[in-house]
Amino acid sequence: MTPTLVTAALVGLLFWAIVGYGIWQWGPGFRKRSVWCPVLKRRAKVLADQREPQFNCLMVADIKSCSLLNGTLTCNKECLSHL
């Protein structure tokens, strides 16, 4: 193989690795987020379920856990409107 072909292959692999990391990091899935809790008037760390309802647009569909509430979520998740 010529050095030019090897360089082109490595640049291509690097490009796809960066694209894959970006999708994994900022794409749909469960993400830790920080949000203002309107009920307890404090900052909370939540595990948000991000979905892609429309092309190229992420929105938080649900909250799975909250640092202010231990165990299951018993609130009505008003913080969803602040994400």
Buried (B, 14 or more C-beta within 10 A) or exposed (E): EEEEEEEEEEEEEEEEEEEEEEEEEEEBBEBEBEBEBEEEEEEBEBBBBBBEEEEEEBBBEBBEBBBBBEEEEEBEBEBBEEB
